[in-house]
Amino acid sequence: MNTDTTPKSPGRDDAWRRELRDALTAKQRSAIGRVEMPELDPAYRITCNEEVNCGLTREQAVEEATRCMDCPTPTCMQGCPVSIDIPGFIKRIQIGDTDGAASVLRLTSALPAVCGRVCPQERQCESRCIYNKMGRKPVAIGYLERFAADNGARPEGSSAAVAADAPRIAVAGSGPAGLSFAGDMALRGYRVTVFEALHEIGGVLKYGIPEFRLPNTVVDREIDYLRSIGVEFVKDCVIGKTLSYADLKAQGFVGLFVASGAGLPRFMGIPGENAAGVMSSNEYLTRINLMGAGRPGYDTPVDRGHRVAVIGGGNTAMDSVRTARRMGAEEVLLVYRRSEEEMPARAEEIKHARQEGVTFLTLHNPVEYLTDEQGRVRAMRVQRMELGEPDASGRRSPVPVEGAIDEIPVDEVIVSVGVSPNPLIPNAIDGLEVSRRGTITVDDDSLRSSIPDIYAGGDIVRGGATVILAMGDGRRAAAAMHRALTR
């Protein structure tokens, strides 16, 4: 079993990198404009589920990589939860070594093609880019990560590297935290089995994110790599029901990483929420993304509203409004209680939604849903809001405008106001400490729970987070569990 926990990254003083730094001055590099991502035409893309962003050409990628200053202290890396050697992979793109760039990414990221598409780089690595201090647009790190992962040589693992008598590790959940943890532990020589409750591997990457943002083929390619290095996957198996913690112990598993996510939808508790035609974004997206609703050959039913309202302002709300357009809705409203500036969704998602004909109804909050004689939603009453003082998160709190209530006709409502942790595993294991919010309580550094051989990460700990933060949890937990098992 591999006991080395430190990935080997290329040195920062390689001669070829010094030559690149000397080839162009900082002024010449900064004069290059940031690349624009090629996109499908909005009028076409709302008729299909094809990926909207088309990816950079090789020429675009090389030019964008040339902008990177290869800073002596790369602050961009400080914003990356999985500590990717960002200048290292970008400089390899610049010299045409796409395979090398992909290899650098793989040193610390199990899912680079996924992260290059869905991670909020503008709030993480790109927000730390030196260009921000120069008043220029940051290097398009996310676009370059996607380019390298898509175009670099696909890694070939060997499951034979895992010894038959290696310690067995169980993972509950095949979302980003579980996959990241599984990959790191397999590379360290453990026999890893990932148990997934649903009939597809990928967790939220499959059921929560539409294919126009993250194609299933991309997710499957990353999962295939994990299989090639020895990770085993078991579908339709609910840890806490199908198999108990005691069952796992009896089967010889010496550690469990819980990555069961936060799939329990929240509602607002307002009148009419139980009406036909009102559903959570979890249900709506799962029916369409994972169960094929609306596609030929699939029997899964799903509402197809003509005038659809989506309540919320996060990425899941954006996915929902854009999906509704693709499902044939004539008018789609995004209803959000704060202003657009306070929306937590990615700027790119907001831009794409606008391009696709979504109407933004900001500073409004639903207070009641009205139904017809058959009990189906026909309208919503919305309270107009204004922004007051900042709340604990720093965003200005919405305050109702007295007497300002409007009635808006709708025939479908999708509620996307947050999720809660899946309670099944926390309730099924005696002695597992759980917070008031239902999240598993863990040590901040090791992610170890109150039960020594159980670790947890991702949404089941955070209550809701990004893909890359969940992956970072997986990596940290893998390193901590390995240290504990090899003392």
VOGU-3710 file (C-alpha; in Angstrom, 3 decimals, decimal comma):
1> mntdttpksp> 0,000/0,000/0,000  1,285/3,453/-0,929  2,087/5,361/2,263  3,201/8,574/0,547  0,430/11,149/0,939  2,058/13,990/-1,002  1,364/14,310/-4,748  4,474/14,901/-6,830  4,143/18,184/-8,694  6,624/19,496/-11,273
11> grddawrrel> 9,121/22,004/-9,980  8,439/25,717/-10,323  11,995/26,440/-11,536  11,975/24,248/-14,645  14,192/25,773/-17,339  11,423/25,850/-19,931  9,237/27,865/-17,584  11,980/30,421/-17,089  12,282/30,678/-20,863  8,552/31,316/-21,137
21> rdaltakqrs> 8,722/34,068/-18,527  11,599/35,702/-20,395  9,956/35,404/-23,822  7,319/38,061/-23,146  7,311/40,968/-20,729  4,539/41,328/-18,172  3,259/44,301/-20,154  3,061/42,219/-23,325  1,217/39,427/-21,525  -1,258/41,796/-19,915
31> aigrvempel> -2,006/43,387/-23,296  -3,622/40,131/-24,450  -7,390/40,233/-23,978  -9,186/37,487/-22,078  -10,630/34,782/-24,298  -14,391/34,536/-24,896  -15,954/31,085/-24,565  -17,680/29,968/-27,808  -21,368/29,228/-27,129  -24,345/27,716/-28,901
41> dpayritcne> -26,880/30,204/-30,215  -29,629/30,782/-27,597  -32,455/30,257/-30,091  -31,064/26,817/-30,929  -29,921/25,670/-27,512  -33,343/26,024/-25,843  -34,608/23,397/-28,294  -32,161/20,732/-27,110  -30,000/19,581/-24,231  -26,624/20,100/-25,901
51> evncgltreq> -23,840/21,675/-23,887  -24,018/25,473/-24,184  -20,298/26,192/-23,804  -18,440/24,713/-26,772  -14,912/24,726/-25,345  -11,794/26,596/-26,434  -9,891/25,836/-29,605  -6,225/24,938/-29,231  -5,245/28,386/-30,510  -7,531/30,123/-28,018
61> aveeatrcmd> -6,202/28,016/-25,160  -2,555/28,731/-25,997  -3,197/32,477/-26,251  -5,098/32,547/-22,967  -2,397/30,476/-21,258  0,177/33,000/-22,478  -1,552/35,652/-20,337  -0,562/33,781/-17,150  2,279/35,585/-15,353  3,473/32,379/-13,608
71> cptptcmqgc> 3,757/34,430/-10,429  6,500/33,436/-7,948  3,754/33,251/-5,303  0,674/32,035/-7,209  -2,196/33,549/-5,247  -4,660/31,799/-7,572  -3,777/28,515/-5,867  -4,826/29,957/-2,510  -8,379/30,123/-3,833  -8,466/26,474/-4,942
81> pvsidipgfi> -9,943/24,038/-2,395  -8,025/21,095/-3,918  -4,712/22,976/-4,358  -4,272/22,466/-8,097  -0,882/23,630/-9,422  -2,592/26,247/-11,582  0,475/27,901/-13,156  1,944/24,441/-13,715  -0,886/23,152/-15,870  -1,435/26,478/-17,650
91> kriqigdtdg> 2,202/26,828/-18,711  2,056/23,333/-20,214  -0,901/24,406/-22,307  1,139/27,396/-23,485  3,919/25,165/-24,874  1,418/22,765/-26,458  1,832/19,995/-23,881  -1,870/19,331/-23,280  -1,169/15,817/-22,034  1,225/17,233/-19,438
101> aasvlrltsa> -1,355/19,821/-18,399  -3,945/17,107/-17,843  -1,423/15,098/-15,800  -0,747/18,073/-13,523  -4,497/18,468/-12,935  -4,845/14,792/-12,057  -2,260/15,114/-9,291  -4,813/16,838/-7,069  -8,210/16,664/-8,796  -10,235/13,525/-9,431
111> lpavcgrvcp> -12,740/15,404/-11,621  -10,969/18,130/-13,642  -13,383/17,998/-16,602  -16,259/18,484/-14,165  -14,616/21,312/-12,224  -13,665/23,124/-15,410  -17,371/23,355/-16,200  -19,261/23,909/-12,969  -16,916/25,321/-10,322  -17,327/29,022/-9,437
121> qerqcesrci> -13,814/29,989/-10,498  -14,784/33,665/-10,463  -15,175/33,420/-6,669  -12,236/31,100/-6,063  -9,036/30,803/-8,091  -9,797/33,562/-10,607  -10,733/35,974/-7,822  -7,120/35,728/-6,566  -5,500/36,262/-9,987  -2,926/39,074/-10,066
131> ynkmgrkpva> -4,770/40,657/-13,003  -7,572/41,760/-10,656  -5,137/44,132/-8,942  -4,176/45,495/-12,361  -7,768/46,283/-13,281  -7,769/43,554/-15,930  -9,874/40,438/-16,350  -8,313/37,385/-14,658  -6,858/34,470/-16,560  -9,696/32,126/-17,605
141> igylerfaad> -8,497/29,310/-15,350  -11,761/27,370/-15,550  -11,850/27,423/-19,352  -8,233/26,231/-19,474  -8,906/23,472/-16,945  -11,752/22,202/-19,101  -9,561/22,397/-22,222  -6,765/20,352/-20,647  -9,108/17,756/-19,159  -11,054/17,343/-22,404
151> ngarpegssa> -8,099/17,300/-24,785  -5,262/15,806/-22,775  -4,540/12,077/-22,862  -6,995/10,148/-20,733  -5,223/8,489/-17,829  -4,954/4,744/-17,836  -5,087/3,279/-14,366  -4,587/-0,297/-13,296  -6,816/-1,942/-10,729  -4,108/-4,577/-10,361
161> avaadapria> -2,177/-2,032/-8,302  -4,642/-2,589/-5,445  -3,644/-5,655/-3,454  -6,326/-8,256/-2,785  -5,613/-8,083/0,947  -5,539/-4,267/1,133  -7,761/-2,635/3,776  -11,344/-2,090/2,645  -12,899/1,369/2,722  -16,603/2,161/2,173
171> vagsgpagls> -18,015/5,374/0,731  -21,683/6,320/1,088  -22,631/8,461/-1,900  -21,124/8,940/-5,350  -21,276/12,717/-5,624  -18,178/14,937/-5,861  -17,068/14,438/-2,238  -17,412/10,648/-2,452  -15,672/10,376/-5,826  -12,797/12,618/-4,766
181> fagdmalrgy> -12,282/10,640/-1,565  -12,516/7,308/-3,408  -9,920/8,315/-5,994  -7,395/9,479/-3,413  -7,808/6,360/-1,281  -7,537/4,019/-4,286  -4,298/5,717/-5,348  -3,001/5,075/-1,839  -3,624/1,366/-2,313  -6,932/0,792/-0,495
191> rvtvfealhe> -9,809/-1,339/-1,762  -12,567/1,235/-2,087  -16,260/0,510/-2,621  -18,672/3,367/-3,318  -22,320/2,675/-2,446  -24,893/4,761/-4,335  -28,590/4,832/-3,398  -29,754/5,665/-6,932  -29,510/3,678/-10,158  -26,789/5,911/-11,651
201> iggvlkygip> -23,322/6,739/-10,334  -22,531/10,442/-10,001  -24,852/11,820/-7,335  -25,696/15,487/-7,778  -23,463/15,595/-10,862  -26,062/13,409/-12,585  -29,394/14,267/-10,968  -28,847/17,899/-10,098  -26,852/19,482/-12,940  -28,433/19,533/-16,413
211> efrlpntvvd> -26,532/18,152/-19,378  -26,481/21,543/-21,077  -24,037/22,509/-18,316  -22,407/19,156/-17,555  -22,924/16,306/-20,039  -23,302/12,843/-18,515  -20,602/11,571/-20,885  -18,110/13,852/-19,126  -19,109/12,533/-15,692  -19,007/8,927/-16,926
221> reidylrsig> -15,508/9,430/-18,321  -14,249/10,547/-14,925  -16,010/7,621/-13,209  -14,447/5,182/-15,701  -11,024/6,418/-14,674  -11,814/5,724/-11,019  -12,901/2,204/-11,989  -9,616/1,720/-13,828  -7,639/2,417/-10,636  -9,668/-0,095/-8,656
231> vefvkdcvig> -12,667/1,758/-7,246  -15,759/-0,455/-7,125  -19,278/0,938/-7,444  -22,496/-0,548/-6,089  -25,792/1,004/-7,238  -29,245/0,834/-5,662  -27,756/0,405/-2,198  -28,831/2,687/0,643  -26,368/2,784/3,513  -28,514/2,827/6,647
241> ktlsyadlka> -31,250/0,733/4,997  -29,932/-1,818/2,475  -26,725/-2,155/4,482  -26,226/-0,977/8,046  -23,010/0,324/9,575  -22,776/-3,014/11,412  -23,089/-4,859/8,086  -20,168/-2,888/6,668  -18,053/-3,724/9,704  -18,985/-7,403/9,387
251> qgfvglfvas> -17,896/-7,349/5,726  -14,461/-6,142/6,728  -14,605/-2,436/5,986  -12,214/-0,564/8,282  -13,411/2,947/7,442  -16,508/4,734/6,167  -16,678/8,105/4,439  -20,184/9,562/4,444  -20,895/11,750/1,411  -24,656/11,323/1,220
261> gaglprfmgi> -25,333/14,958/0,349  -28,181/17,305/1,086  -31,024/16,008/-1,011  -33,886/16,985/1,282  -35,675/19,968/-0,305  -36,854/22,959/1,683  -40,116/24,805/1,186  -41,266/28,194/2,430  -44,276/27,090/4,477  -46,725/29,409/2,728
271> pgenaagvms> -50,379/28,672/1,818  -50,889/26,648/-1,349  -47,483/24,953/-1,434  -49,164/21,545/-1,524  -51,088/22,414/-4,693  -50,671/20,354/-7,844  -48,054/21,974/-10,044  -45,862/23,151/-7,133  -42,689/21,093/-6,660  -39,105/21,357/-5,461
281> sneyltrinl> -36,225/21,901/-7,843  -34,791/18,592/-6,558  -37,807/16,686/-7,809  -38,044/18,630/-11,058  -34,376/18,281/-12,033  -34,109/14,657/-10,891  -37,108/13,624/-12,988  -35,615/15,263/-16,071  -31,858/14,813/-15,628  -31,748/11,332/-14,119
291> mgagrpgydt> -35,051/9,718/-15,071  -35,423/10,980/-18,633  -38,732/12,798/-18,209  -39,809/14,414/-21,446  -37,433/12,371/-23,601  -38,498/9,736/-26,136  -38,470/6,218/-24,701  -38,871/7,294/-21,061  -42,109/6,959/-19,103  -41,274/9,313/-16,227
301> pvdrghrvav> -43,978/12,001/-15,997  -43,210/15,670/-15,448  -45,314/18,823/-15,507  -44,878/21,026/-18,561  -46,132/24,442/-17,586  -46,724/27,239/-20,074  -46,065/30,017/-17,538  -43,509/28,751/-15,019  -42,176/30,488/-11,907  -38,936/29,386/-10,227
311> igggntamds> -38,406/30,677/-6,691  -34,771/31,330/-5,721  -31,534/32,887/-6,934  -28,872/30,179/-6,757  -27,348/27,938/-9,402  -30,064/25,320/-8,904  -32,708/27,962/-9,566  -30,869/28,939/-12,751  -30,686/25,301/-13,810  -34,429/25,048/-13,218
321> vrtarrmgae> -35,446/28,112/-15,227  -33,229/27,081/-18,118  -34,570/23,545/-18,004  -38,142/24,848/-18,040  -37,372/26,731/-21,252  -36,087/23,527/-22,797  -39,237/21,722/-21,658  -41,317/24,096/-23,760  -42,436/26,774/-21,284  -43,559/29,878/-23,139
331> evllvyrrse> -42,734/32,199/-20,266  -40,387/31,548/-17,349  -40,086/33,863/-14,344  -37,228/33,801/-11,858  -38,641/35,168/-8,591  -36,016/36,298/-6,092  -36,498/38,288/-2,896  -33,253/40,247/-3,182  -31,757/42,217/-6,074  -29,771/40,639/-8,882
341> eemparaeei> -26,515/41,863/-7,287  -27,227/39,653/-4,247  -27,893/36,505/-6,272  -25,551/33,650/-5,290  -25,740/32,104/-8,779  -22,736/32,308/-11,077  -22,609/35,332/-13,368  -22,351/33,029/-16,384  -25,522/31,201/-15,352  -27,395/34,485/-15,000
351> kharqegvtf> -26,151/35,626/-18,399  -27,196/32,379/-20,075  -30,634/32,476/-18,457  -31,221/35,998/-19,756  -30,051/35,010/-23,236  -32,535/32,134/-23,189  -35,512/34,365/-22,513  -35,950/34,061/-18,738  -37,640/37,055/-17,071  -36,101/38,157/-13,759
361> ltlhnpveyl> -38,582/39,285/-11,106  -36,239/40,456/-8,362  -37,202/42,068/-5,054  -40,354/39,933/-4,953  -41,223/37,064/-2,636  -44,186/34,640/-2,939  -46,588/34,647/0,013  -49,371/32,401/-1,323  -50,244/30,124/-4,232  -53,809/30,201/-5,544
371> tdeqgrvram> -55,509/27,156/-7,084  -58,294/26,400/-9,551  -61,291/24,096/-9,027  -59,119/21,018/-9,609  -56,583/22,055/-6,959  -53,910/23,062/-9,466  -51,869/26,212/-9,065  -53,210/29,061/-11,216  -51,520/32,129/-9,725  -49,147/33,339/-7,026
381> rvqrmelgep> -49,366/36,318/-4,740  -45,993/38,020/-4,386  -44,845/40,574/-1,867  -42,705/43,388/-3,210  -39,484/43,855/-1,250  -36,808/46,467/-0,693  -33,298/46,049/0,643  -32,597/46,926/4,265  -29,494/46,428/6,409  -26,934/43,688/5,661
391> dasgrrspvp> -27,547/40,280/7,254  -24,958/37,926/8,793  -23,701/36,940/5,327  -23,076/40,562/4,390  -25,933/40,748/1,913  -28,616/43,370/2,466  -31,722/41,840/3,989  -34,976/42,052/2,029  -37,757/43,970/3,781  -41,442/43,848/2,705
401> vegaideipv> -42,936/46,988/1,181  -46,128/47,474/3,177  -49,290/46,797/1,163  -47,400/46,025/-2,072  -48,726/42,593/-3,071  -49,262/41,559/-6,686  -51,065/38,560/-8,180  -49,293/36,868/-11,085  -50,816/34,024/-13,150  -48,695/30,826/-13,286
411> devivsvgvs> -49,458/27,183/-13,988  -46,269/25,651/-12,547  -44,009/26,628/-9,644  -40,553/25,206/-8,897  -39,239/26,019/-5,422  -35,469/26,347/-5,166  -34,823/27,954/-1,784  -32,257/25,506/-0,423  -31,815/21,958/0,780  -31,252/20,133/4,042
421> pnplipnaid> -28,914/17,205/4,739  -30,140/13,714/3,988  -31,178/12,450/7,451  -30,990/8,721/6,730  -27,396/7,944/7,730  -27,281/10,357/10,720  -30,437/8,715/12,073  -29,282/5,161/11,362  -25,960/5,074/13,234  -26,069/5,148/17,020
431> glevsrrgti> -23,518/7,462/18,589  -23,000/9,601/15,488  -23,059/13,217/16,624  -25,337/15,462/14,576  -25,784/19,256/14,669  -29,037/21,157/15,104  -29,202/21,529/11,319  -28,995/17,779/10,843  -25,421/17,831/9,547  -22,848/15,315/10,769
441> tvdddslrss> -20,499/16,939/13,289  -16,836/16,495/12,357  -13,434/17,758/13,379  -12,675/20,820/11,260  -9,220/19,603/10,207  -9,608/15,847/9,741  -13,371/15,639/9,026  -13,488/12,753/11,517  -16,846/12,210/13,195  -17,660/11,240/16,776
451> ipdiyaggdi> -17,182/7,599/15,698  -13,429/7,154/15,032  -13,659/5,132/11,798  -16,367/7,328/10,228  -15,454/10,491/8,345  -17,821/12,789/6,452  -17,698/15,643/3,963  -19,589/17,627/1,382  -23,180/18,713/1,880  -23,859/16,218/4,688
461> vrggatvila> -21,387/18,325/6,722  -21,730/21,744/5,113  -25,473/21,667/4,503  -24,990/22,888/0,933  -21,828/23,783/-0,971  -20,128/23,847/-4,343  -18,721/20,830/-6,195  -15,146/21,939/-5,601  -15,635/22,470/-1,851  -17,109/18,969/-1,614
471> mgdgrraaaa> -14,114/17,608/-3,522  -11,784/19,426/-1,174  -13,525/17,721/1,748  -13,022/14,353/0,081  -9,302/14,952/-0,334  -8,845/16,175/3,242  -10,776/13,248/4,682  -8,794/10,751/2,589  -5,480/12,153/3,819  -6,693/12,131/7,440
481> mhraltr> -8,119/8,597/7,299  -4,901/7,340/5,690  -2,813/8,910/8,442  -5,014/7,323/11,089  -4,822/3,872/9,491  -1,044/3,914/9,009  0,081/5,121/12,427
//
